[in-house]
Amino acid sequence: MPRRERNKFVKRGQILELLIEDYAFGGKGIARIRNEHGEFVVFVPNTLPGQLVKAQVKKSSKTYAECKLFEVLKSSDDEVDMPYQDIPGAPYIKLPIKLQHNYKKQSTLELFKRIGKVKDIETKFDEFVSSPNTFHYRNKMEYGFSAIGYNRELKTDVDEFTLGFKKRGTWWCGENLNNDSGLFDEQVEDNLKLIRQYCEKTGLLPWHAPRKEGFFRYFVVRKSYKTNRLLFNLVTTSYDLPKFNLEKFSNHLIELFGERVAGLLHTTNDEIGDRTIATTGEISLVYGDDKIVEELLGLNFEISMKSFFQTNPKSAEKLYSKVIEYAIENKKAIDNTVVLDLFCGTGTIGQILASKSENAQIVGVDIVASAIEDAKANAKRNNIEGLKFYAADVGKFLNEHPEYKNQIRTIILDPARAGIAPKTLKKIINLGAERLVYVSCNPATQARDTEQLMQAGYEIKNLSLVDQFPHTAHIETVVLFEKC
Protein backbone atom coordinates (compact mmCIF):
# COMPACT_ATOMS: atom_id res chain seq x y z
CA MET A 1 0.00 0.00 0.00
CA PRO A 2 1.58 3.35 -1.00
CA ARG A 3 2.46 5.73 1.81
CA ARG A 4 -0.05 8.55 2.18
CA GLU A 5 1.38 11.96 1.32
CA ARG A 6 1.22 14.28 4.34
CA ASN A 7 1.40 17.51 2.34
CA LYS A 8 2.11 18.83 -1.15
CA PHE A 9 5.18 20.85 -0.16
CA VAL A 10 7.96 18.69 1.36
CA LYS A 11 8.90 15.08 2.04
CA ARG A 12 10.77 13.63 5.00
CA GLY A 13 14.52 13.50 4.29
CA GLN A 14 14.35 16.17 1.59
CA ILE A 15 17.20 18.73 1.47
CA LEU A 16 15.97 22.31 1.14
CA GLU A 17 17.41 25.78 0.65
CA LEU A 18 15.33 28.14 2.76
CA LEU A 19 15.21 31.86 3.48
CA ILE A 20 14.48 32.44 7.16
CA GLU A 21 11.77 35.09 7.49
CA ASP A 22 10.82 35.12 11.17
CA TYR A 23 11.81 33.86 14.63
CA ALA A 24 9.95 31.59 17.08
CA PHE A 25 10.74 30.76 20.70
CA GLY A 26 13.63 28.40 21.31
CA GLY A 27 15.73 29.66 18.42
CA LYS A 28 13.57 28.23 15.67
CA GLY A 29 13.74 30.23 12.48
CA ILE A 30 10.58 30.31 10.36
CA ALA A 31 10.76 29.82 6.60
CA ARG A 32 7.82 29.62 4.22
CA ILE A 33 7.35 27.65 1.02
CA ARG A 34 4.88 29.18 -1.41
CA ASN A 35 3.52 27.45 -4.51
CA GLU A 36 0.25 26.79 -6.34
CA HIS A 37 -0.98 24.81 -3.32
CA GLY A 38 -0.61 27.78 -0.96
CA GLU A 39 1.82 28.60 1.85
CA PHE A 40 3.65 26.10 4.09
CA VAL A 41 5.65 26.83 7.27
CA VAL A 42 9.05 25.25 7.91
CA PHE A 43 10.91 25.51 11.25
CA VAL A 44 14.73 25.40 11.31
CA PRO A 45 16.48 25.52 14.72
CA ASN A 46 19.33 27.93 15.51
CA THR A 47 18.66 30.25 12.59
CA LEU A 48 17.89 33.94 12.22
CA PRO A 49 15.68 36.08 9.97
CA GLY A 50 17.56 36.98 6.81
CA GLN A 51 19.73 33.85 6.69
CA LEU A 52 19.72 31.54 3.68
CA VAL A 53 20.22 27.99 4.97
CA LYS A 54 20.49 24.39 3.84
CA ALA A 55 18.35 22.07 5.97
CA GLN A 56 16.89 18.57 5.92
CA VAL A 57 13.25 17.76 6.64
CA LYS A 58 13.09 15.54 9.75
CA LYS A 59 9.37 15.70 10.49
CA SER A 60 6.39 16.92 8.49
CA SER A 61 2.66 17.27 8.98
CA LYS A 62 -0.19 18.77 6.98
CA THR A 63 0.51 22.27 8.22
CA TYR A 64 4.26 22.52 8.93
CA ALA A 65 7.63 20.76 8.83
CA GLU A 66 10.63 20.67 11.16
CA CYS A 67 14.15 20.56 9.77
CA LYS A 68 17.70 19.92 10.90
CA LEU A 69 20.14 22.70 10.03
CA PHE A 70 23.06 21.63 7.84
CA GLU A 71 24.67 24.90 6.84
CA VAL A 72 24.19 28.66 6.78
CA LEU A 73 24.70 29.59 3.12
CA LYS A 74 24.28 33.35 3.55
CA SER A 75 24.39 35.42 6.71
CA SER A 76 21.71 37.83 7.86
CA ASP A 77 22.37 41.52 7.28
CA ASP A 78 22.14 41.93 11.07
CA GLU A 79 25.16 39.70 11.71
CA VAL A 80 28.64 41.13 12.32
CA ASP A 81 32.08 39.51 12.12
CA MET A 82 33.53 38.11 15.35
CA PRO A 83 37.14 37.18 16.21
CA TYR A 84 36.07 33.73 17.42
CA GLN A 85 35.85 30.28 15.85
CA ASP A 86 32.19 29.58 15.19
CA ILE A 87 30.76 26.50 16.93
CA PRO A 88 27.29 24.89 17.03
CA GLY A 89 26.88 25.89 20.69
CA ALA A 90 26.87 29.61 19.85
CA PRO A 91 24.61 29.98 16.80
CA TYR A 92 23.87 33.69 17.42
CA ILE A 93 27.34 34.92 18.34
CA LYS A 94 27.43 37.17 15.23
CA LEU A 95 24.15 38.85 16.18
CA PRO A 96 24.55 42.01 18.31
CA ILE A 97 23.55 41.28 21.90
CA LYS A 98 20.74 43.86 21.94
CA LEU A 99 19.06 42.11 19.01
CA GLN A 100 19.50 38.76 20.78
CA HIS A 101 17.72 40.24 23.81
CA ASN A 102 14.88 41.57 21.65
CA TYR A 103 14.30 38.18 20.03
CA LYS A 104 14.33 36.40 23.40
CA LYS A 105 11.98 38.89 25.06
CA GLN A 106 9.45 39.00 22.23
CA SER A 107 9.29 35.23 21.74
CA THR A 108 9.06 34.53 25.50
CA LEU A 109 6.22 36.99 26.09
CA GLU A 110 4.42 35.51 23.10
CA LEU A 111 4.62 32.08 24.79
CA PHE A 112 2.86 33.38 27.90
CA LYS A 113 0.14 34.88 25.72
CA ARG A 114 -0.36 31.80 23.57
CA ILE A 115 0.23 28.92 26.02
CA GLY A 116 -0.32 30.57 29.41
CA LYS A 117 -3.35 32.59 28.25
CA VAL A 118 -1.90 35.75 29.86
CA LYS A 119 -3.16 38.37 27.42
CA ASP A 120 -1.73 41.33 29.35
CA ILE A 121 1.72 39.82 29.92
CA GLU A 122 3.47 43.06 28.85
CA THR A 123 2.01 44.81 31.91
CA LYS A 124 3.58 42.14 34.17
CA PHE A 125 7.05 42.43 32.63
CA ASP A 126 9.66 43.68 35.12
CA GLU A 127 13.08 43.63 33.44
CA PHE A 128 15.48 41.85 31.11
CA VAL A 129 18.61 41.00 33.11
CA SER A 130 21.73 40.87 30.92
CA SER A 131 24.67 38.58 31.56
CA PRO A 132 27.55 40.56 33.13
CA ASN A 133 29.91 38.77 30.73
CA THR A 134 28.72 38.60 27.14
CA PHE A 135 31.75 36.49 26.17
CA HIS A 136 33.85 33.88 28.02
CA TYR A 137 31.06 33.39 30.55
CA ARG A 138 30.93 29.59 30.87
CA ASN A 139 32.55 27.76 33.80
CA LYS A 140 32.45 24.31 32.17
CA MET A 141 33.05 22.92 28.71
CA GLU A 142 33.07 19.39 27.31
CA TYR A 143 35.25 18.75 24.27
CA GLY A 144 34.92 15.52 22.31
CA PHE A 145 37.52 13.42 20.52
CA SER A 146 36.60 12.00 17.12
CA ALA A 147 38.28 9.87 14.45
CA ILE A 148 36.12 11.55 11.80
CA GLY A 149 36.65 15.24 11.14
CA TYR A 150 35.19 17.80 8.77
CA ASN A 151 37.09 19.73 6.13
CA ARG A 152 35.38 23.10 5.71
CA GLU A 153 37.12 23.91 2.44
CA LEU A 154 36.18 20.61 0.79
CA LYS A 155 32.87 20.45 2.70
CA THR A 156 33.29 16.75 3.38
CA ASP A 157 34.07 14.28 6.16
CA VAL A 158 37.72 13.21 6.49
CA ASP A 159 39.60 10.67 8.59
CA GLU A 160 41.57 12.70 11.14
CA PHE A 161 42.24 13.06 14.86
CA THR A 162 39.91 15.80 16.14
CA LEU A 163 39.27 17.46 19.50
CA GLY A 164 36.49 20.01 19.72
CA PHE A 165 32.76 19.87 19.04
CA LYS A 166 30.50 17.81 16.83
CA LYS A 167 29.81 19.25 13.42
CA ARG A 168 26.36 20.83 13.35
CA GLY A 169 23.69 18.29 12.43
CA THR A 170 25.85 15.17 12.94
CA TRP A 171 26.54 12.66 15.72
CA TRP A 172 29.56 10.98 14.12
CA CYS A 173 31.71 13.87 12.91
CA GLY A 174 33.87 16.25 14.96
CA GLU A 175 35.49 19.60 14.19
CA ASN A 176 38.77 20.71 15.69
CA LEU A 177 38.60 23.75 17.93
CA ASN A 178 41.77 25.58 16.96
CA ASN A 179 41.19 28.83 18.83
CA ASP A 180 38.88 30.67 21.19
CA SER A 181 35.13 30.13 20.70
CA GLY A 182 34.19 33.18 22.79
CA LEU A 183 32.24 31.09 25.31
CA PHE A 184 34.79 29.50 27.65
CA ASP A 185 38.25 30.29 29.01
CA GLU A 186 40.39 31.90 26.31
CA GLN A 187 43.68 30.35 27.44
CA VAL A 188 42.21 26.84 27.54
CA GLU A 189 40.69 27.06 24.08
CA ASP A 190 43.73 28.65 22.46
CA ASN A 191 45.81 25.75 23.82
CA LEU A 192 43.37 22.96 23.00
CA LYS A 193 45.19 22.22 19.73
CA LEU A 194 48.38 21.54 21.73
CA ILE A 195 46.48 19.07 23.92
CA ARG A 196 45.15 17.42 20.76
CA GLN A 197 48.66 17.19 19.31
CA TYR A 198 49.98 15.65 22.54
CA CYS A 199 47.27 12.97 22.50
CA GLU A 200 47.71 12.29 18.78
CA LYS A 201 51.47 11.72 19.19
CA THR A 202 50.79 8.83 21.60
CA GLY A 203 49.52 6.77 18.66
CA LEU A 204 46.33 5.92 20.55
CA LEU A 205 43.12 6.42 18.61
CA PRO A 206 40.27 8.88 19.16
CA TRP A 207 36.70 7.61 19.46
CA HIS A 208 35.15 6.39 16.21
CA ALA A 209 31.42 6.90 16.78
CA PRO A 210 30.03 4.64 14.00
CA ARG A 211 32.36 1.77 14.95
CA LYS A 212 32.04 2.39 18.72
CA GLU A 213 35.78 2.01 19.25
CA GLY A 214 38.82 4.09 20.16
CA PHE A 215 40.70 5.27 23.27
CA PHE A 216 40.29 9.05 23.71
CA ARG A 217 36.67 10.10 24.28
CA TYR A 218 36.26 13.46 26.07
CA PHE A 219 38.23 16.26 27.66
CA VAL A 220 36.17 18.16 30.25
CA VAL A 221 37.21 21.39 31.97
CA ARG A 222 35.67 23.25 34.92
CA LYS A 223 36.74 26.76 35.86
CA SER A 224 36.39 28.70 39.11
CA TYR A 225 35.77 32.41 38.64
CA LYS A 226 36.63 32.94 42.31
CA THR A 227 40.13 31.44 42.10
CA ASN A 228 40.67 31.30 38.29
CA ARG A 229 41.77 27.66 38.71
CA LEU A 230 40.97 24.77 36.37
CA LEU A 231 39.81 21.21 37.05
CA PHE A 232 40.32 18.73 34.19
CA ASN A 233 38.79 15.34 33.43
CA LEU A 234 40.17 13.10 30.69
CA VAL A 235 37.68 10.42 29.63
CA THR A 236 38.99 7.33 27.84
CA THR A 237 38.16 3.68 27.34
CA SER A 238 40.05 1.16 29.46
CA TYR A 239 41.43 -1.02 26.65
CA ASP A 240 44.70 0.81 25.93
CA LEU A 241 45.02 2.55 29.28
CA PRO A 242 48.33 0.81 30.22
CA LYS A 243 49.87 2.45 27.12
CA PHE A 244 48.97 6.00 28.25
CA ASN A 245 50.95 7.77 30.98
CA LEU A 246 48.45 9.87 32.94
CA GLU A 247 51.18 11.46 35.08
CA LYS A 248 52.99 12.75 31.99
CA PHE A 249 49.70 14.12 30.69
CA SER A 250 49.14 16.02 33.95
CA ASN A 251 52.66 17.45 33.63
CA HIS A 252 51.78 18.61 30.11
CA LEU A 253 48.73 20.45 31.47
CA ILE A 254 50.90 22.08 34.15
CA GLU A 255 53.36 23.19 31.45
CA LEU A 256 50.47 24.84 29.58
CA PHE A 257 48.50 26.34 32.48
CA GLY A 258 50.89 26.45 35.44
CA GLU A 259 49.38 27.12 38.86
CA ARG A 260 45.91 27.39 37.34
CA VAL A 261 45.75 23.57 37.33
CA ALA A 262 43.73 22.59 40.39
CA GLY A 263 43.56 18.90 39.50
CA LEU A 264 43.29 16.20 36.86
CA LEU A 265 40.78 13.37 37.01
CA HIS A 266 40.64 10.32 34.77
CA THR A 267 37.37 8.59 33.90
CA THR A 268 37.08 5.22 32.17
CA ASN A 269 34.05 4.90 29.94
CA ASP A 270 33.63 1.68 27.97
CA GLU A 271 29.95 2.26 27.27
CA ILE A 272 28.88 2.94 23.70
CA GLY A 273 26.47 5.72 24.69
CA ASP A 274 27.42 9.34 24.06
CA ARG A 275 28.05 10.65 27.58
CA THR A 276 31.09 11.85 29.50
CA ILE A 277 30.35 10.03 32.76
CA ALA A 278 29.67 6.31 32.43
CA THR A 279 27.30 4.60 34.85
CA THR A 280 29.79 1.74 35.24
CA GLY A 281 33.08 3.61 34.78
CA GLU A 282 35.70 4.49 37.37
CA ILE A 283 36.89 7.99 38.26
CA SER A 284 40.39 8.39 39.71
CA LEU A 285 42.35 11.43 40.86
CA VAL A 286 45.61 11.72 38.92
CA TYR A 287 46.88 15.04 40.27
CA GLY A 288 45.89 17.75 42.74
CA ASP A 289 42.36 18.23 44.06
CA ASP A 290 39.08 16.75 42.82
CA LYS A 291 37.10 19.93 43.56
CA ILE A 292 37.23 23.66 42.96
CA VAL A 293 35.56 26.44 44.96
CA GLU A 294 33.14 28.98 43.50
CA GLU A 295 31.47 31.96 45.16
CA LEU A 296 27.90 33.17 44.67
CA LEU A 297 26.60 36.24 46.51
CA GLY A 298 29.19 35.84 49.27
CA LEU A 299 28.64 32.10 49.78
CA ASN A 300 31.24 29.47 48.90
CA PHE A 301 30.42 26.25 47.06
CA GLU A 302 32.66 23.24 46.48
CA ILE A 303 32.18 21.88 42.97
CA SER A 304 33.24 18.42 41.82
CA MET A 305 33.28 17.24 38.22
CA LYS A 306 29.87 15.61 38.78
CA SER A 307 28.25 18.51 40.65
CA PHE A 308 25.42 20.46 39.10
CA PHE A 309 26.29 24.14 39.20
CA GLN A 310 25.13 27.12 37.20
CA THR A 311 27.16 27.31 33.99
CA ASN A 312 27.32 31.12 34.02
CA PRO A 313 28.03 31.98 37.68
CA LYS A 314 28.15 35.75 37.21
CA SER A 315 24.72 35.72 35.57
CA ALA A 316 23.52 33.18 38.16
CA GLU A 317 24.21 35.79 40.84
CA LYS A 318 21.82 38.13 39.05
CA LEU A 319 19.27 35.33 38.63
CA TYR A 320 19.35 34.45 42.32
CA SER A 321 19.27 38.12 43.30
CA LYS A 322 16.05 38.50 41.32
CA VAL A 323 14.57 35.40 43.00
CA ILE A 324 15.46 36.76 46.44
CA GLU A 325 14.11 40.21 45.51
CA TYR A 326 10.74 38.68 44.64
CA ALA A 327 10.79 36.38 47.69
CA ILE A 328 11.49 39.09 50.26
CA GLU A 329 9.36 41.76 48.58
CA ASN A 330 6.91 40.86 51.33
CA LYS A 331 9.39 40.10 54.11
CA LYS A 332 6.61 39.28 56.55
CA ALA A 333 5.83 36.27 54.36
CA ILE A 334 9.41 35.02 54.88
CA ASP A 335 10.63 35.99 58.37
CA ASN A 336 9.60 33.62 61.18
CA THR A 337 7.91 31.28 58.69
CA VAL A 338 8.57 27.98 56.93
CA VAL A 339 9.53 28.41 53.26
CA LEU A 340 9.43 25.44 50.90
CA ASP A 341 12.23 25.33 48.33
CA LEU A 342 10.97 22.68 45.91
CA PHE A 343 13.17 21.14 43.19
CA CYS A 344 15.99 22.81 45.12
CA GLY A 345 18.98 21.10 43.47
CA THR A 346 22.09 21.90 45.48
CA GLY A 347 20.10 24.31 47.66
CA THR A 348 21.71 27.54 46.50
CA ILE A 349 18.52 29.63 46.52
CA GLY A 350 17.49 28.33 49.95
CA GLN A 351 20.88 29.11 51.44
CA ILE A 352 20.89 32.66 50.09
CA LEU A 353 17.31 33.20 51.27
CA ALA A 354 18.15 31.89 54.76
CA SER A 355 21.09 34.30 54.97
CA LYS A 356 18.83 37.25 54.01
CA SER A 357 15.91 36.47 56.33
CA GLU A 358 15.21 36.45 60.05
CA ASN A 359 14.40 33.16 61.76
CA ALA A 360 13.05 31.56 58.57
CA GLN A 361 13.00 27.76 58.27
CA ILE A 362 13.90 26.73 54.71
CA VAL A 363 12.86 23.20 53.68
CA GLY A 364 14.57 22.06 50.47
CA VAL A 365 13.37 19.04 48.49
CA ASP A 366 14.91 17.42 45.41
CA ILE A 367 14.79 13.92 43.95
CA VAL A 368 18.55 13.82 43.19
CA ALA A 369 20.24 12.42 46.30
CA SER A 370 23.74 13.61 45.33
CA ALA A 371 22.44 17.17 44.91
CA ILE A 372 20.95 17.06 48.42
CA GLU A 373 24.27 15.80 49.82
CA ASP A 374 26.00 18.76 48.16
CA ALA A 375 23.33 21.09 49.58
CA LYS A 376 23.93 19.85 53.12
CA ALA A 377 27.72 20.11 52.75
CA ASN A 378 27.55 23.64 51.31
CA ALA A 379 25.18 24.84 54.05
CA LYS A 380 27.58 23.49 56.68
CA ARG A 381 30.55 25.12 54.94
CA ASN A 382 28.79 28.49 54.91
CA ASN A 383 27.60 28.16 58.53
CA ILE A 384 23.99 28.77 57.57
CA GLU A 385 21.34 27.59 60.00
CA GLY A 386 17.61 27.14 59.53
CA LEU A 387 17.91 24.71 56.61
CA LYS A 388 16.54 21.20 56.17
CA PHE A 389 17.09 19.17 53.01
CA TYR A 390 15.24 16.06 51.85
CA ALA A 391 16.12 13.71 48.99
CA ALA A 392 12.64 12.87 47.74
CA ASP A 393 10.20 13.19 44.88
CA VAL A 394 8.36 16.47 45.48
CA GLY A 395 4.90 14.96 44.96
CA LYS A 396 5.58 12.06 47.35
CA PHE A 397 7.15 14.40 49.90
CA LEU A 398 4.03 16.57 49.99
CA ASN A 399 1.87 13.46 50.43
CA GLU A 400 4.00 12.40 53.40
CA HIS A 401 3.99 15.85 55.02
CA PRO A 402 0.36 17.05 55.24
CA GLU A 403 1.36 19.33 58.13
CA TYR A 404 2.49 21.96 55.61
CA LYS A 405 -1.00 22.48 54.18
CA ASN A 406 -2.25 26.03 54.87
CA GLN A 407 0.91 26.72 56.90
CA ILE A 408 3.16 27.98 54.09
CA ARG A 409 3.16 31.59 52.91
CA THR A 410 5.97 31.42 50.32
CA ILE A 411 7.15 28.62 48.01
CA ILE A 412 10.21 28.66 45.74
CA LEU A 413 9.93 26.49 42.60
CA ASP A 414 12.89 25.67 40.35
CA PRO A 415 11.99 22.56 38.31
CA ALA A 416 13.87 20.93 35.45
CA ARG A 417 13.12 21.72 31.79
CA ALA A 418 10.04 19.48 31.76
CA GLY A 419 8.33 21.81 34.24
CA ILE A 420 6.07 20.53 37.02
CA ALA A 421 3.91 17.43 36.51
CA PRO A 422 0.19 18.40 36.66
CA LYS A 423 -0.51 16.14 39.67
CA THR A 424 2.47 17.54 41.56
CA LEU A 425 1.49 21.11 40.69
CA LYS A 426 -2.00 20.42 42.03
CA LYS A 427 -0.47 19.27 45.34
CA ILE A 428 1.58 22.47 45.46
CA ILE A 429 -1.56 24.53 44.81
CA ASN A 430 -3.38 22.65 47.58
CA LEU A 431 -0.80 23.90 50.11
CA GLY A 432 -2.57 27.26 49.89
CA ALA A 433 0.57 29.42 49.80
CA GLU A 434 0.11 33.17 49.33
CA ARG A 435 3.10 33.55 47.02
CA LEU A 436 5.07 31.41 44.56
CA VAL A 437 8.43 32.38 43.09
CA TYR A 438 8.83 30.17 40.02
CA VAL A 439 12.24 29.94 38.33
CA SER A 440 12.41 28.22 34.94
CA CYS A 441 15.01 27.30 32.34
CA ASN A 442 12.18 26.49 29.91
CA PRO A 443 9.54 29.24 29.60
CA ALA A 444 7.38 26.98 27.40
CA THR A 445 6.64 24.58 30.27
CA GLN A 446 6.42 27.47 32.72
CA ALA A 447 3.79 29.10 30.50
CA ARG A 448 1.91 25.78 30.45
CA ASP A 449 2.00 25.62 34.26
CA THR A 450 0.89 29.26 34.43
CA GLU A 451 -2.49 28.38 32.97
CA GLN A 452 -3.09 25.79 35.74
CA LEU A 453 -1.95 28.25 38.42
CA MET A 454 -4.25 30.99 37.11
CA GLN A 455 -7.19 28.60 37.10
CA ALA A 456 -6.39 27.91 40.77
CA GLY A 457 -6.58 31.60 41.67
CA TYR A 458 -2.99 32.79 41.26
CA GLU A 459 -1.97 35.71 39.06
CA ILE A 460 1.37 36.91 37.76
CA LYS A 461 2.59 39.97 39.63
CA ASN A 462 6.07 40.22 38.07
CA LEU A 463 8.03 38.50 35.30
CA SER A 464 11.75 38.94 34.60
CA LEU A 465 14.03 37.36 32.01
CA VAL A 466 17.67 36.51 32.77
CA ASP A 467 20.15 35.93 29.94
CA GLN A 468 22.17 33.02 31.30
CA PHE A 469 23.43 31.89 27.91
CA PRO A 470 24.31 34.70 25.48
CA HIS A 471 24.58 33.68 21.80
CA THR A 472 22.13 30.79 22.27
CA ALA A 473 18.33 30.56 22.21
CA HIS A 474 18.14 29.77 25.94
CA ILE A 475 16.57 32.15 28.45
CA GLU A 476 15.72 31.85 32.16
CA THR A 477 12.56 33.34 33.63
CA VAL A 478 11.60 34.32 37.17
CA VAL A 479 7.89 34.78 37.86
CA LEU A 480 6.24 35.97 41.06
CA PHE A 481 2.71 34.57 41.48
CA GLU A 482 0.35 35.87 44.15
CA LYS A 483 -2.98 34.50 45.31
CA CYS A 484 -5.82 36.70 44.09
Summary of the structure (lengths in Angstrom):
residues: 484
radius of gyration: 24.3
end to end distance: 57.7
largest distance: 71.9
contacts: 1602
relative contact order: 0.10
helix: 26%
strand: 34%
